[in-house]
Structures are given as C-alpha cells and as structure tokens.
Amino acid sequence: MKGKQLASKESKDGPSPSEENVDNPSFLKEREHSPKADSLVQETGDTPLASQQSHGTTATQETAAADTVGSHAQTDSQEEVFTPVKKRRKRQSKAQSAAAAVSTEPTLPSTPLANEILDNLTRYPHCILLTRVGQFYESYFDQAADVARLLNIKLTQKTWGGQRILMCGFPLMHLNKYLKVLVQEHNRFVAMCEEFPRDPALGAKGGFDRRVVRIVTPGTLIDEPFLVPYENNYLLSVVPAPSSDLAESEASSSLASLPIGLAWIDVSTGEFYTKSTVFSGLRDELVRISPKEVVLDQRLSGDGVQHIRDAIAEEGFFVSCLPSPEEPPTDDVIGVTSASQASPDDLTGIQLTDGLLPVPLSEEETKAVELLTAFMHTNLMEHMPSLTSPTREVSSGRMQIDSHTVKALEIREGLREGGTTGSLLSVIKRTVTTSGTRLLARWLCSPSTSLVEINARQSLVAFFHERPYLRQDLVQVLRDAGDATRIVQKFMLGRGSPSDLFAICTTVDVWASIKDRIAMERKMLQQEGVAVDESQWTSIDALMSRLGDLSSLAQRIRMALPQREGAISSEETTEDLPTGSSPLQIARNPLGIADWSINPEFSVHLTQLHTALNKLLEKKDRLEHRLQTTYDAPSLTLRASPGQGMHVHVARKNHAYKLKSSEEFAPISESGSTCLFFNKEWAQLAAKICETTFAISVAEKEAFGQLRHEVTMHASTIRRNARIMDELDVTLAFANLAATMHFVRPIVTEGTSYHVVNGRHPTVELGLLTSGRGFTPNTVTFTPDSRLHVITGPNMAGKSTLLRQTALIAILAQTGSFVPADYAEVGIVDRVFSRIGAKDDLFRDRSTFMVEMLEAGDILRRATPNSLVIMDEVGRGTTVEDGLAIAFATAHHLLAVNGCRAMFATHFHELADMLGYDPITHKGQGPFSDIAFYCTDVDEIEDGYFTYSHRLRPGVNRDSHGLKVAHLAGMPEEALQVARTALSWLKARSAERAGRADGLRNLGQALVTDRT
C-alpha cells in the first residue's frame, strides 16, 4: 500500500522517471550535471560523472540507460521509487539542505533491497556485485561508477529511503556480453545475486528472496557462450612444500629444487590433473598448462613466497588468492586416479598400465588439490561440480619444453600477430572437433617420451594414411559430433538445454557410425580376399574395443525429443539467455502454448496433459466458430494478450454490432477499425488452457531433469568415448596433414640418434607455398662423435630456421605425427631448450643481453644427455671479446658437461678457431673432436646481384654479408658506401692478424686442459 501511495504522489508531481527518460533523453544528463549529483560524487569519493563519461552519449548508452531506469516496473514497489531531480529539489526544505550540508557521513538507505545489496557488498568486497532486479542486472552505490566505466554504459542515480545513490544496469539478455568484458577482458570477479520468488504461484506479487549463487572468475567458467571452444579453460593452484622454509631457501641454490604441488582443472570439461614439480620448472609448467587463473593461498607469507609470485607474474598469468582459510569438505579431498582411468592424452598406451596400483599424491599435491577445491567451493557455490579423481602427471612420461622454447618455436601462439596465427598449431591443425583441437594443443606442448605410446599413435596415423577413402568417410562423420565432454559437465552441474540432449544423441550416433565404418573396412578387405595384416589393426582395434555402447541412452533421448528438421546447437538456443537461466524458459504466447521440447508420448502424464490441451483447443475452435456464426462476425477471433488479458477481438467494426448489444460481451477498448470485448465463457476456457500449458511446462522440466540425470549416470562412459574420439580426430588430422604436405613416418628409438634427411620447417614451408615459393630442405645428423654442430653463415641465410625446424621435427615425431622430411630417425628427446631471438624486459630491469644470459644459464643448468638444445647468437649485445668468451664457454659446457645434442649458430668466426676447426674434416680437434662445423652461403651472380643458398654444407663461412642485408633493407646508399669503406679497412687489419687462428686454437686447448 505504501508503494501505491508513493507512486500516486509521484504521478501528481510529474511524469514517471521512465516516461520522462523516453520523452526527454536529457533527463539522465540533467541528473549528471546537477550540483547535487556532483556533491554526491565528491562525498562518496568517486570522480565527477562528467569526467567518467563523454557528453556525447551514444545511442547504445542511452538505450541501456533508459532500460535501466525503466527496469523497476515489476519489482518490489515499496523498495524502489525514482524521483526526478528537479522535483525532488523543490520539495526539499532549507533545513533539510542545511542538515545535509553539515552531515559528513550520509545515512545509508534501509529498504529491504538496499539492505540485501549492502550486506552482499560487505560479504564480497573483492567482487563486482550484479543484482538481479526483474529483467535487469544492476549495480549500486560507489561500485556503480566503476561498472559503468568498465562496461561503457550509462551511470545514473536513484532515490532510496530519502537518499540519492549511484546506480547502473543492463537488460538480462546482455549479461553474457558484459560478463565477458568484466571477467575475460578486465579479470574482475563478478558476484551473481539472483532473485527467487517467495511464492512461485504469486510470482512478482509475492516478493523475492535474493542471494549470491556464484562468483564468476576467469578460471571458473562453465558454459558461458564466450568460453573459447578450442582451448581449455584451466584453473591452477600452486602450493610449495609445506615443510619447507622458503625464506631460508631464498638466498641458496635449494630454492631451485623446492618441491611445488600443482593441481589444475577445466571446470567446463571436468578434466582434473595434479603434478609435483620444483621451483626451477614452475615457469615451464605454467606456459605448458596456460591457465586462465592461478590460485595461491593467502595464508602463505614470507619473502621466499615472493619468488613464486614473481614467476607467475612474469609469465603474465592472472593470480587470485583464497579469500578464506576454510578447509574444503573431506569428501572433496580425493586421491589420484587409478591406471584404468588414465589421462586422455595417452589412451593408446593404457593397456600397458592396467592392473598397476595408483600412486599416492605427494604432500604438496594434496595441499594443491585442497586449495583448488576450496577456491571452487568459495566461488562456484551452488554450481560446484562433482569432481572425479585427478590424473597425476609425471615428468618422466612427457617431453619437457621450457617456457622460452614454447614461445620461441611458436608452438601454440605466433610471436608477431598473437593468437594462433603463424603458430605450429595453426599450420598442422586438421581436426574437425573442438575437443580434438584441445587435445592436439596439449600433445604439442607435452609430447610423449613413451616409445610404446608414440608407436601406437603413429600406427593409427599410418593406418588412416594408407586408407584415404576410410579417412575421408570418418572425417565427414566426425564433423557432426558435439563436444560431449563439456555437455556432460553442464548436465552434472544441473545446467544444459534440450538441444544439448539432442547433441548427445547425435554424438552417440556418430560414435556408432564410426565403429561400424571401421568394421566394414575390415569386412570389405576380407570379401576382396586381401590378407589382413593384424599388426596394422592393433591400435585401432584397441581404441574401438574401449568404445562403450550407449545406443540405449540415445534411443531413450530420441524417443523423448520431438523430431526436428535440423540440429540446433546449444549456442543457438541460449545465446540470448543469461548464464544460469533455465533452458526451458522458451518465449510462449499468453496462453502458454509453444513448440514443446519433450514428446507428448514420453510419459503417461505428459500424454494425458497434451490430450487435455488438445480437447481444450478444439473447444476453443468450436466456441470461436459458434460466436462467429451466432453474432454474424466472421472477423471475430479469441485472443489473449498481456495487456488486455483474455478477450474477443473483432477486426472490423461493422461485425461488432450484435456483440455490443449482447449482455455476454463487455467492451474493453475500441480503435478506428477494431473492437475488443470481454466474454466470460472464453475467459473461463482460456484459464483452463493456461493451467494445462503450465502443467505441461512443469512436466517437461521434470522430464528434462530425468533425462539429464540419465545422461549423468553414463558420464564416465561418455567421457571415455569422447576421449577416444578426440584421439581419433587428432590421428586422422595427422594423416590428412601427411597426405597433403608430404610428411613421412619417423623412426623413433630409445637412443640419442637424430638423422633427418631433407627436413623442412612446416610453418615456413606453408608460408612460402602460399606465396608461390619453394622451401630449401636440409639434412641434419647427430651421432655420438658429432653431438654439437656449430653453424656459421650470412644473415638471412636460414640458420635460425634450420635450428627451429630441427626442434619442431623432434616435437612432431614424439606427438605421434609424421614429420616434414624424406626420412627421419629420432632418438627420444626428454627436454627441448632454445635460446633464439632478441628481446628485453625493461619493466623488470633486464636488458637484451641480460635476458639472453638468463636463458643461456637456465639451459646449461638443466640440459641432460637426452636433451635437444638450439642456441642462436649467444654472446651478442656486448663487446667482441666478452661475447666470444661467453660463446666459447657455452659451447664447451654443452659438449663436456651436458653432453646433449645441440646446434649452436654464431657470427663469431673466431669461435671455430678456439674449438680447433680442421678445414679438411670439418670437425674440431682434441677435446673438441665431437664438434662438427656447418655453414650456409651467398651465391654471387653477375651485375652485382646475389642469392642466398639456404643449403647447409660442412665448413665455416667467415663472411656474414651483413651489408647485403642492409642493402635489402633499404639503407641509404650514402651510408652503405661508408660501411663498405670501413669494412675494407677492417678486413685489411684482420688479414694482418692471419696468424691469430693458431693462437686462438692454443687458447681453447689450454682452457680445457686447465679445467681438467
């Protein structure tokens, strides 16, 4: 009643705020520029509104503002009353104005909604609070200014309990768009406060209860439309060994060996992993996992912890801290998975681990799991998923690629344009499913070191490579498969839509079709009398034998869902619905009739309801026909609308003559050509129709919930099948890549050999082919007596490309792919390191040379005899003497201490002399006899022109031809002439010191002798 009185009073004083805003767009601007508004902003400590927003408000901003102001039509009327600024100022007495001026602490409003919002702001001070009010999400008080600025929407004010407060908001349908801005672009936490009717039967009239149901963070996305389908959205927790004193380790070498527990999960798929590493490998794991959010325990303190924070910050990952020290429920502290539930990355090797006992988690891994689950409980709240046992990763089973190498080799992201453009992933990607692409990215960043697993993957690739028609058929079928892993996870969180059920049904049919097609391939070979080589079928049979039969589930879903002309994706049906909305809240007409989501024959109850509805609709048609005939009104129709309710509509006035004279019809409204009447018989019939349609909606929700539960009961089988199909998708993609780019199957061995004939860089080759040019291949061979290759040659002659392709071929070989070469034999590489490219880090006070030395030092400390190292231009950025000394020390350490396979490109030609270069054998001498020397050249042609010979040959090239590169780059001719003169003089001085080579050779020998 109070609300009605206030509204009535306001209507007497002037138009309502929503009407004023529609008719006069300057309404909100008047609020912004009023002295009272400015004083309020100053009191709350916010910047003036005029400085936060431009005077030229866009149409979008004005629309959002109008929607915001008008959002309170259906909300608690006694809680929200807008009052125009000028009217309010007139009613304010001088005494009140004086009191307000004297008051230093404005009184906060005390309405029920205001109290709820203030309480939530106190409980979640680290979050942006979005409160559901009717069909809008709104922000209030000082936080509204920040939200309006971030979202570029209109900031306005409202009156609450006699107080003017800031507010902004946006329509319900725009939630996902603005969540993307807040969470993904600005890394903000967003607390979602939803409203729940106290009495569903009364709806808005019965009032609402509001509570925060979830805090959306970058790492806890579930099924939001802006979730990238081709990438995992990992949430990672990092916990150091609890018994270690980090402060004492800070100044000692023990910090590098500090045990650290990692636990990470993709909430959208349910993939859950743990791993124990050390501090020196933390950055590598961060880059490999590439989490969207990293969680640290805020209870950990001390100077030593700062090293962990710095390592995370340097890689640019978003960091969160656990806001409360509460321990997670005991049932969420779970153990490691058994061998039979192994990682999706090694399905082809599972059969060798069956029967092994699970390995317990280390203490730091257990703490990481506890921290991760506690963070999820704190933020996901009512959407907390049911967690499976985590899969424990071990370093021994995967190639370790350090953080610098992942970036330098552009495995997942290109350096120049960002994103995947120009990366290895973008070049070799031939997958047709989103989950298959995610698996491919994981394989590329952590190739296998298990010979059995690598050979099993290669066997699958070879199987499909030899059968192009089978490959083509399977790829075509796979295109129709949905992302079953994410769909099942949505169902387990109590979300999803009927279109997701349809996608599960379609995907199960795809799996069955693939299994049948592979079985048919074997059957056709037998019918043709071709002998079946069982060794070729071993890997594919192993995969297909693990494929679970879900035909009964698909049939159940198929019976429940109505037939559709085309598949409707989940994104299509929910793109305009806010996160967390019911998928069955489909727009219906006022009678509640819509395209139903569940077949009427699904249950007896639904059948009865639909039968009753059909009878009522038939009765409506008969009533309409009877009224048309009785009252001679052929344009008469029985209708319903939110504004007019159940009414009789007559499209032509001359047909309404008899209705006006009848007592059974009460006029409602009349226009120039139409008339509306109330009819008791139609109103009663329409009420029954509405009751029946509402009952059908409730029954459909129950049926959908039942079907969703049935799907979750098969979650483990669906996930296993999905992992199998992901591996099938990746190996099919490798086979297609090999066929189109002429890749060959490499021979992978347990040794340290590396012999690649006419190898090519896959990314550079594709770039050249698109421009109509060809790639010059090169042969690289590492042997026990040739473990280190020193490469010299001109700038722009392909040294860096050769180094990178050598590492990429090893990575591709161990992912199970074929490789770009004529022949390849690769001994398993446990780690790949690179020192390539020039960059500085001025923000952290690191020059280009300092960054180079940090990377080089990390390589020399961590490389093993089974590692592969590529280093380019070590020692540049300082004087020739310093650089040459560092280059020599690095090469010697790689050879004598690390003993790894390494390629060392340099422009220090004197380095060849220090390493005892023999121009006849092109090898080093004495202690450097395991070093081989190679170079590239420039081919001079007539008229002063030249071409780069990218072909590698044994020897040393002592001319870098830097002036030729300067000429190609467009350096002014005057500058080039000066450079030529200076170069001639310097070369003459070098000729005078021709005997210096013997001295350098003796120096190198002496340095090694002194160390031994």
PyMOL commands that set and color helices and strands:
alter all, ss='L'
color gray80, all
select helices_A, chain A and resi 2-13+17-23+27-33+35-44+49-52+59-72+85-91+94-102+112-123+142-151+172-185+203-206+246-249+253-255+279-289+305-314+330-332+339-341+344-352+363-383+395-397+403-408+424-428+434-445+451-465+468-478+484-492+498-527+534-545+551-560+570-574+600-602+604-630+653-655+657-660+680-713+715-741+762-770+799-815+842-844+848-862+880-898+910-914+926-928+942-944+962-968+973-992+996-1011
alter helices_A, ss='H'
color red, helices_A
select strands_A, chain A and resi 128-133+136-140+156-160+163-171+190-197+208-216+234-240+259-266+271-278+293-296+319-321+391-392+400-401+636-641+645-650+665-670+675-679+747-749+754-759+778-782+788-792+823-827+831-835+868-872+901-905+931-940+946-954
alter strands_A, ss='S'
color yellow, strands_A
deselect
rebuild
show_as cartoon
